[in-house]
Structures are given as structure tokens and as C-alpha cells.
Amino acid sequence: MKYNELGRTGLEVSELCLGSMTWGTQNTEAEGHQQIDLAIDNGINFIDTAEMYPTTPLSKETQGDTERIIGTWIANSAKRDKVIVATKVTGSGYANVRDGIPMSPDTITSAIEGSLKRLQTDYIDLYQLHWPNRGSYHFRQSWTFDATNQDTAETLAHIESVLETLDDLVNEGKIRHIGLSNESAWGAAQFLRIAVEKSLPRIASIQNEYSLLCRAYDLDMAELSHHEEVGLLAYSPLAAGMLTGKYIGGAVPEGSRGEIRPGLFGRVNPTSEAAVETYVGVAKKHGLDPTQMALAFCRSRPFMTSVIFGATSIAQLENSLQSAELDLSEEVMSDIGGVYRNFPIPY
């Protein structure tokens, strides 16, 4: 396993990060603990979660259960020092958490206490804002995104107040570092600028969707990552399982996310299905496992800090872990580039 620095923090995180959003619905507590143990045994030191997890399906009854599962592992294992734990405070509009009220200093202060209690820890290594109050083009919203509805002064004042709150939490020892999620280049740049001007915490990472099917980060976000030393934590690197090939031909494996959430949160359409078939064809041509190829591609990107992947079985986890040792050849990358030109924005 290789490791990268998390922004400018000096903290080294594994290139692969264990995602957890199925723990509590698709996976039991025991299975979650088993996954953490196996991941650590294979060099992973980074676990990502969120106060709103699990997601498959989302419900008010299960909200927070993923953090609770990680918390019981922390309490039972006595290995808190072996893992870097990242979690997220929910943004506005999600009714199952605080009735969907907007993110504010008060909600962050309340949320951090809830996460610390569920995680059974005194501190969180990386605390992330799940999505911005002002709205986002992520989650398949780029087709209707309109920034002209945003109030600039209100947004900047909100960012400053959030950073001040996070600064207090850092000083109290409850948070070590902060990050963003589902952000834009402008939004991230404002967090960075205000942090410098006001001597407030600097963002260490940005967690946005990235995969062979979703490569918006290659553009202005990649430029920001390079110049500001703020790397990407890629979520959904397998496009909710599509890039494994298991949904090809309309197949829907029993118990899969595709069965629980038909359409995979807006990812499934004729163009994306054709793109997946072509990428899987590239893997087969070169004798590669499609899952491992997709994860290895993400690892290869120059702006990548860590690739967040999940599993619902130990077999899936073991297979994905093998991608840590896979470096794609020039021939494979050339073929991937050809597919990308034909399917630049498949969903």
C-alpha cells in the first residue's frame, strides 16, 4: 500500500480509503468490523463515513448507524491510533438529519458532538462539510445548476462563520483537520482565501465524485488541487458498482445497490451502460479485472490523495484491495483515453 500526504497536514493516508456507507443496512455490525480488520491488515489506515450514513437505503431510523458501527470497533479493538477517521456534517435539505435545516455554526457544533459520541472517540481526524448550503452541481444536478441564484455576500459570510466554528473545534481538540465535499473550484478557493486572511483552518482535501464515468475533476478542480496542494478524495470510483460490470445487460444482482435503488441515483442510462460495456471490454482485452482497473485508474491521477471504495462482501473487498498493486500500462491508459473521448459525460 502506498501513502499520500493529506494536503499540507503532514498526515499520511493510504491511497485506498475504506468507505462505510453500507454498514448498518446492507452490512451488519460484525461484517463492518471484519472489513475494517481486513483493510488494516492490508495497509489501509483511512476510513470514511458521515453522520447521515448508511445510505442503502436512506432512512431516519438508521441514520447514524454507520458511525455507531465504527465506534464499537474503536471501543473493542483498542486500535484508534491505527486509523485515520473522516466523517461529514450533513448539508441543508436532507430531512432525516435535523429536519434538513441549513448548515450553520450551531448545527456543526451539535453534529460534531453526535459524531464523537457515536464513533466513541475524543477526536475526528478529518471533518468534512458534506455539501454546501448554496447548492451544488454534484449528484447529477449539473444539468440544471444555476449559480446566479447564489448570494455572494451571504455565501462568503457563511464560509467565514463556518471556518471560525471549525477553528474553535480544532482548538478544543475535537477535530484535527478539515475538508470539503461536493464542492466547486470557486467555493474551495473562497475557503482557502478566507482561511489565509483570517488565520483560520486550511482545507486539506476535497471529496468529490470521480471515476472513469465521472471526470469533471480533471479540469478546473485539478488545477486548484495542483496549485493549492489540496488533493481529491474520490467517492464512487466504481460508479455505484457499474464499473464492476455486474449490471451489464440489465442484470440486477440480488441484494445489490441496483436492486435497492433502481437507476443508481441517476447514473443508469443508455449512454452510461454503453460506456461501462466499453470500459469492461478494455479490461478484458488486457486481462485485467474491471474493478481493479477502475480503482487503479483513479489511483493514477496526479491530484488523487485517496480513493474511497466500499464493499458488501469480503470477496469484493479482497478483490478491490488487489488494485493497490496494479499500475496500468501505457497501452491500457491509451485505450481508456479512447473510450473517454467517445463517452466524456455519460451521466
FIPA-997459 format. One record per residue (C-alpha): x, y, z. Coordinates in Angstrom, 1 decimal. Layout:
BEGIN
+--------+--------+--------+
!     px !     py !     pz !
+--------+--------+--------+
!      X !      Y !      Z !
...
+--------+--------+--------+
This chain:
BEGIN
+--------+--------+--------+
!     px !     py !     pz !
+--------+--------+--------+
!    0.0 !    0.0 !    0.0 !
!    1.2 !    3.5 !   -0.9 !
!    0.5 !    6.6 !    1.2 !
!    0.0 !   10.3 !    0.3 !
!    0.1 !   13.4 !    2.4 !
!   -3.3 !   14.8 !    3.3 !
!   -3.0 !   18.3 !    2.0 !
!   -0.3 !   20.2 !    3.9 !
!   -1.2 !   18.5 !    7.2 !
!    1.8 !   16.1 !    7.4 !
!   -0.7 !   13.2 !    7.9 !
!   -0.1 !   10.2 !    5.6 !
!   -3.2 !    8.4 !    4.4 !
!   -3.4 !    5.2 !    2.4 !
!   -4.1 !    5.5 !   -1.4 !
!   -7.2 !    3.4 !   -0.8 !
!   -9.7 !    4.5 !    1.8 !
!  -12.4 !    2.2 !    3.2 !
!  -15.9 !    3.5 !    2.6 !
!  -18.6 !    2.6 !    5.0 !
!  -22.0 !    3.7 !    3.8 !
!  -23.4 !    0.2 !    3.5 !
!  -22.7 !   -0.7 !    7.2 !
!  -26.0 !   -0.7 !    9.1 !
!  -28.2 !   -1.8 !    6.2 !
!  -26.5 !   -4.0 !    3.6 !
!  -23.9 !   -4.9 !    6.1 !
!  -24.2 !   -5.9 !    9.7 !
!  -22.0 !   -4.6 !   12.6 !
!  -19.9 !   -7.8 !   12.6 !
!  -19.4 !   -7.5 !    8.8 !
!  -18.3 !   -3.9 !    9.2 !
!  -15.8 !   -4.8 !   11.9 !
!  -14.5 !   -7.7 !    9.7 !
!  -14.0 !   -5.3 !    6.8 !
!  -12.0 !   -2.8 !    9.0 !
!   -9.8 !   -5.6 !   10.3 !
!   -9.1 !   -6.9 !    6.8 !
!   -8.4 !   -3.4 !    5.4 !
!   -5.9 !   -2.6 !    8.2 !
!   -4.2 !   -5.9 !    7.6 !
!   -3.7 !   -4.9 !    4.0 !
!   -2.2 !   -1.5 !    4.8 !
!   -5.3 !    0.8 !    4.8 !
!   -5.2 !    3.4 !    7.5 !
!   -8.1 !    5.6 !    6.4 !
!  -11.9 !    5.1 !    6.9 !
!  -14.5 !    7.5 !    5.6 !
!  -18.0 !    7.9 !    6.9 !
!  -20.7 !   10.5 !    7.5 !
!  -23.4 !   11.3 !   10.1 !
!  -26.1 !   10.6 !    7.6 !
!  -24.9 !    7.0 !    6.8 !
!  -26.0 !    4.3 !    5.9 !
!  -27.3 !    5.2 !    2.5 !
!  -28.7 !    1.9 !    1.1 !
!  -31.4 !    2.7 !    1.7 !
!  -31.5 !    6.1 !    3.5 !
!  -33.8 !    6.4 !    6.5 !
!  -34.3 !    8.3 !    9.7 !
!  -34.4 !    5.1 !   11.6 !
!  -30.9 !    4.0 !   10.5 !
!  -29.2 !    7.5 !   10.3 !
!  -26.0 !    7.4 !   12.3 !
!  -25.7 !    3.6 !   12.5 !
!  -22.6 !    3.5 !   10.3 !
!  -20.7 !    5.8 !   12.8 !
!  -22.0 !    3.6 !   15.6 !
!  -20.5 !    0.5 !   14.0 !
!  -17.2 !    2.2 !   13.6 !
!  -17.5 !    3.3 !   17.2 !
!  -18.0 !   -0.1 !   18.6 !
!  -14.9 !   -1.3 !   16.5 !
!  -12.9 !    1.6 !   18.0 !
!  -14.1 !    0.7 !   21.5 !
!  -13.5 !   -3.1 !   21.2 !
!  -10.2 !   -3.1 !   19.2 !
!   -8.1 !   -0.5 !   21.1 !
!   -6.7 !    0.4 !   17.7 !
!   -7.9 !    4.1 !   17.5 !
!   -4.3 !    5.1 !   16.8 !
!   -4.2 !    2.7 !   13.8 !
!   -6.9 !    4.5 !   11.8 !
!   -7.5 !    8.0 !   10.4 !
!  -11.2 !    8.6 !   10.7 !
!  -13.0 !   11.0 !    8.4 !
!  -16.7 !   11.9 !    8.8 !
!  -19.0 !   14.6 !    7.4 !
!  -21.6 !   17.1 !    8.7 !
!  -24.8 !   17.0 !    6.6 !
!  -25.7 !   19.9 !    4.4 !
!  -29.1 !   21.6 !    4.0 !
!  -32.2 !   19.9 !    2.7 !
!  -31.7 !   16.3 !    3.9 !
!  -34.8 !   15.8 !    6.1 !
!  -33.5 !   12.8 !    8.1 !
!  -30.8 !   14.9 !    9.8 !
!  -32.0 !   17.9 !   11.9 !
!  -35.1 !   18.1 !    9.6 !
!  -32.9 !   19.4 !    6.8 !
!  -32.1 !   22.8 !    8.3 !
!  -29.1 !   24.6 !    6.7 !
!  -25.6 !   24.1 !    7.9 !
!  -24.6 !   26.7 !   10.5 !
!  -22.2 !   27.2 !   13.4 !
!  -24.9 !   25.8 !   15.7 !
!  -25.6 !   22.7 !   13.6 !
!  -21.9 !   22.0 !   13.2 !
!  -21.4 !   22.2 !   17.0 !
!  -24.3 !   19.9 !   17.6 !
!  -23.2 !   17.5 !   14.8 !
!  -19.7 !   17.1 !   16.0 !
!  -20.9 !   16.1 !   19.4 !
!  -23.2 !   13.5 !   17.9 !
!  -20.4 !   12.0 !   15.7 !
!  -17.9 !   11.9 !   18.6 !
!  -20.4 !   10.0 !   20.7 !
!  -21.3 !    7.5 !   18.0 !
!  -17.7 !    7.0 !   17.0 !
!  -16.6 !    6.6 !   20.6 !
!  -13.6 !    8.8 !   20.1 !
!  -12.3 !   12.1 !   21.5 !
!  -11.3 !   13.5 !   18.1 !
!  -12.0 !   13.2 !   14.4 !
!   -9.0 !   13.3 !   12.1 !
!  -10.8 !   14.9 !    9.1 !
!  -14.1 !   16.7 !    9.4 !
!  -15.8 !   17.5 !    6.1 !
!  -18.7 !   19.6 !    5.0 !
!  -20.9 !   17.1 !    3.1 !
!  -22.2 !   19.7 !    0.6 !
!  -22.6 !   23.5 !    0.5 !
!  -25.7 !   25.3 !    1.6 !
!  -25.7 !   27.4 !   -1.5 !
!  -26.3 !   24.3 !   -3.7 !
!  -24.1 !   22.1 !   -5.8 !
!  -23.8 !   20.7 !   -9.3 !
!  -23.0 !   17.3 !   -7.9 !
!  -25.4 !   14.4 !   -7.5 !
!  -26.4 !   14.6 !  -11.2 !
!  -27.5 !   18.2 !  -10.8 !
!  -25.2 !   19.7 !  -13.4 !
!  -28.0 !   19.7 !  -16.0 !
!  -30.0 !   22.3 !  -14.1 !
!  -27.3 !   24.0 !  -12.0 !
!  -27.6 !   27.9 !  -11.9 !
!  -25.1 !   29.8 !   -9.8 !
!  -26.9 !   33.1 !  -10.4 !
!  -29.3 !   32.2 !   -7.6 !
!  -26.5 !   32.4 !   -5.1 !
!  -26.0 !   35.5 !   -2.9 !
!  -22.2 !   36.2 !   -2.9 !
!  -22.1 !   38.2 !    0.3 !
!  -24.2 !   35.7 !    2.2 !
!  -22.1 !   32.8 !    0.9 !
!  -18.8 !   34.4 !    2.0 !
!  -20.2 !   35.4 !    5.4 !
!  -21.3 !   31.8 !    5.9 !
!  -17.9 !   30.4 !    4.9 !
!  -16.2 !   32.7 !    7.4 !
!  -18.6 !   31.7 !   10.2 !
!  -18.2 !   28.0 !    9.5 !
!  -14.4 !   28.3 !    9.5 !
!  -14.5 !   30.2 !   12.8 !
!  -16.6 !   27.4 !   14.3 !
!  -14.3 !   24.7 !   13.0 !
!  -11.3 !   26.7 !   14.3 !
!  -12.9 !   26.6 !   17.8 !
!  -13.4 !   22.8 !   17.5 !
!   -9.7 !   22.4 !   16.3 !
!   -8.6 !   24.4 !   19.3 !
!  -10.7 !   22.2 !   21.6 !
!   -9.0 !   19.1 !   20.2 !
!  -12.2 !   17.6 !   18.7 !
!  -11.1 !   18.0 !   15.1 !
!   -7.6 !   17.7 !   13.7 !
!   -8.1 !   18.8 !   10.1 !
!  -11.0 !   19.9 !    7.8 !
!  -12.1 !   19.2 !    4.3 !
!  -14.9 !   19.9 !    1.8 !
!  -17.2 !   17.6 !   -0.2 !
!  -19.2 !   18.1 !   -3.4 !
!  -17.6 !   21.5 !   -3.8 !
!  -16.7 !   23.7 !   -6.8 !
!  -13.4 !   25.4 !   -7.7 !
!  -14.8 !   28.8 !   -6.7 !
!  -16.2 !   27.5 !   -3.4 !
!  -12.9 !   25.8 !   -2.5 !
!  -10.9 !   28.9 !   -3.5 !
!  -13.0 !   31.0 !   -1.1 !
!  -12.4 !   28.7 !    1.8 !
!   -8.7 !   28.8 !    1.1 !
!   -8.6 !   32.6 !    0.7 !
!  -10.7 !   33.4 !    3.9 !
!   -8.6 !   30.9 !    5.9 !
!   -5.4 !   32.8 !    5.0 !
!   -6.9 !   36.2 !    5.5 !
!   -8.4 !   35.4 !    8.9 !
!   -5.8 !   32.8 !   10.1 !
!   -8.4 !   30.1 !   10.2 !
!   -8.1 !   26.3 !    9.5 !
!   -7.0 !   25.5 !    5.9 !
!   -8.9 !   22.8 !    4.0 !
!   -6.8 !   19.6 !    3.5 !
!   -8.9 !   17.8 !    0.9 !
!  -12.0 !   17.8 !   -1.3 !
!  -14.2 !   14.8 !   -1.5 !
!  -16.0 !   14.8 !   -4.9 !
!  -17.3 !   12.0 !   -7.2 !
!  -14.6 !   10.7 !   -9.5 !
!  -14.5 !    7.6 !  -11.7 !
!  -14.0 !    6.5 !  -15.3 !
!  -17.6 !    7.7 !  -15.9 !
!  -17.3 !   11.0 !  -13.9 !
!  -14.2 !   13.0 !  -14.7 !
!  -15.3 !   16.7 !  -14.1 !
!  -12.4 !   16.9 !  -11.6 !
!   -9.9 !   16.6 !  -14.4 !
!  -10.5 !   20.3 !  -15.3 !
!  -10.5 !   23.4 !  -13.0 !
!  -10.6 !   21.3 !   -9.8 !
!   -7.4 !   19.5 !  -10.8 !
!   -5.7 !   22.9 !  -11.4 !
!   -6.8 !   24.1 !   -8.0 !
!   -5.5 !   20.8 !   -6.4 !
!   -2.1 !   21.3 !   -8.0 !
!   -1.6 !   24.9 !   -7.1 !
!   -3.1 !   24.8 !   -3.6 !
!   -1.9 !   21.3 !   -2.6 !
!   -5.5 !   20.2 !   -1.7 !
!   -6.0 !   16.7 !   -3.1 !
!   -9.1 !   14.7 !   -4.1 !
!  -10.7 !   12.0 !   -2.0 !
!  -12.6 !   10.3 !   -4.8 !
!  -16.0 !    8.8 !   -3.9 !
!  -17.9 !    6.4 !   -6.1 !
!  -14.8 !    5.3 !   -8.1 !
!  -16.8 !    2.3 !   -9.3 !
!  -19.8 !    4.4 !  -10.2 !
!  -22.0 !    2.7 !   -7.6 !
!  -20.8 !   -0.7 !   -8.8 !
!  -21.5 !   -0.1 !  -12.5 !
!  -17.8 !   -0.3 !  -13.4 !
!  -17.5 !   -3.8 !  -11.9 !
!  -19.6 !   -5.0 !  -14.9 !
!  -22.2 !   -6.7 !  -12.7 !
!  -25.1 !   -4.6 !  -14.1 !
!  -24.2 !   -5.2 !  -17.8 !
!  -27.2 !   -6.3 !  -19.9 !
!  -29.7 !   -5.1 !  -17.4 !
!  -28.6 !   -7.6 !  -14.7 !
!  -29.5 !   -6.7 !  -11.2 !
!  -27.9 !   -9.0 !   -8.6 !
!  -30.0 !   -9.8 !   -5.6 !
!  -29.2 !   -7.5 !   -2.6 !
!  -27.1 !   -5.1 !   -4.7 !
!  -27.5 !   -1.4 !   -4.6 !
!  -29.1 !   -1.6 !   -8.0 !
!  -31.9 !   -3.6 !   -6.5 !
!  -32.3 !   -1.3 !   -3.5 !
!  -32.0 !    1.9 !   -5.6 !
!  -33.0 !    1.3 !   -9.2 !
!  -31.2 !    3.7 !  -11.5 !
!  -28.3 !    4.0 !   -9.1 !
!  -29.0 !    7.6 !   -8.1 !
!  -29.4 !    8.7 !  -11.7 !
!  -26.3 !    7.0 !  -13.1 !
!  -28.0 !    4.4 !  -15.3 !
!  -29.0 !    5.4 !  -18.9 !
!  -28.2 !    4.0 !  -22.3 !
!  -25.1 !    6.1 !  -22.7 !
!  -23.6 !    5.2 !  -19.4 !
!  -24.4 !    1.5 !  -20.0 !
!  -22.6 !    1.6 !  -23.3 !
!  -19.6 !    3.3 !  -21.7 !
!  -19.4 !    0.7 !  -19.0 !
!  -19.5 !   -2.2 !  -21.6 !
!  -16.7 !   -0.5 !  -23.4 !
!  -14.5 !    0.0 !  -20.3 !
!  -15.1 !   -3.5 !  -19.2 !
!  -14.1 !   -4.6 !  -22.7 !
!  -10.8 !   -2.7 !  -22.3 !
!  -10.2 !   -4.6 !  -19.0 !
!  -10.9 !   -7.9 !  -20.7 !
!   -8.6 !   -7.1 !  -23.6 !
!   -5.7 !   -6.6 !  -21.3 !
!   -6.5 !   -9.5 !  -18.9 !
!   -7.5 !   -7.2 !  -16.1 !
!  -10.3 !   -7.3 !  -13.5 !
!  -12.7 !   -4.4 !  -14.3 !
!  -13.0 !   -3.4 !  -10.7 !
!   -9.2 !   -3.3 !  -10.2 !
!   -8.7 !   -1.4 !  -13.4 !
!  -11.2 !    1.3 !  -12.4 !
!   -9.6 !    1.7 !   -9.0 !
!   -6.1 !    1.7 !  -10.4 !
!   -7.0 !    4.4 !  -12.9 !
!   -8.3 !    6.6 !  -10.1 !
!   -5.1 !    6.0 !   -8.1 !
!   -3.0 !    7.1 !  -11.1 !
!   -4.4 !   10.6 !  -11.3 !
!   -1.9 !   13.3 !  -10.2 !
!   -4.4 !   15.1 !   -8.0 !
!   -5.5 !   12.0 !   -6.1 !
!   -5.0 !   11.7 !   -2.3 !
!   -7.1 !    8.6 !   -1.7 !
!   -9.7 !    6.6 !   -3.5 !
!  -12.8 !    5.7 !   -1.3 !
!  -14.3 !    2.4 !   -2.2 !
!  -16.8 !    0.2 !   -0.4 !
!  -17.8 !   -3.5 !   -0.4 !
!  -20.7 !   -5.5 !    0.7 !
!  -18.8 !   -8.8 !    1.0 !
!  -15.3 !   -9.9 !    2.0 !
!  -14.8 !  -11.3 !   -1.5 !
!  -15.5 !   -7.9 !   -3.0 !
!  -13.1 !   -6.2 !   -0.5 !
!  -10.3 !   -8.7 !   -1.2 !
!  -10.7 !   -8.1 !   -4.9 !
!  -10.6 !   -4.3 !   -4.6 !
!   -7.6 !   -4.4 !   -2.3 !
!   -5.6 !   -6.1 !   -5.0 !
!   -5.8 !   -2.8 !   -7.1 !
!   -3.3 !   -1.3 !   -4.7 !
!   -0.5 !   -3.1 !   -6.5 !
!   -1.8 !   -2.5 !  -10.0 !
!   -0.1 !    0.1 !  -12.3 !
!   -1.8 !    0.5 !  -15.6 !
!    0.4 !    0.3 !  -18.7 !
!    0.6 !    2.9 !  -21.4 !
!   -1.4 !    0.7 !  -23.7 !
!   -4.3 !    0.4 !  -21.1 !
!   -4.2 !    4.1 !  -20.5 !
!   -4.3 !    4.8 !  -24.2 !
!   -7.4 !    2.6 !  -24.6 !
!   -9.1 !    4.2 !  -21.6 !
!   -8.4 !    7.6 !  -23.2 !
!  -10.1 !    6.4 !  -26.4 !
!  -13.2 !    5.4 !  -24.5 !
!  -13.2 !    8.7 !  -22.6 !
!  -13.3 !   10.7 !  -25.9 !
!  -16.3 !    8.7 !  -27.0 !
!  -18.1 !    8.9 !  -23.7 !
!  -16.9 !   12.1 !  -21.9 !
!  -20.0 !   12.8 !  -19.9 !
!  -22.1 !    9.6 !  -19.8 !
!  -24.3 !   10.7 !  -17.0 !
+--------+--------+--------+
